[in-house]
Amino acid sequence: MRIIQRYIAKQVIIATAMVFLLVTALSFVVGLLRELHALDNEYGFFQATIHDLLLLPYTVYQLFPMLMLLGGVLGLRKFFPKCHLT
């Protein structure tokens, strides 16, 4: 029984990590594109990147429950191939 529990936990953790990385990268790119309109001589690309990197933990904190739920659903999806949920 412990082998099955470890296998299920591994699948859910891997799926959650993939969702976390994908959404974090997407959030960073969207935030950086949102900051590009404010570029001028005083505020360059490097400052915009630093600003977006500093906002990233707050964004991840806001999206954390959704990321965990989505990762869990996608991780368990492998065990129910004929489910019409996904």
Secondary structure, DSSP 8 states (H G I E B T S, - for coil): -HHHHHHHHHHHHHHHHHHHHHHHHHHHHHHHHHHGGG-SSSS-HHHHHHHHHHHHHHHHHHHHHHHHHHHHHHHHHTT-TT-S--
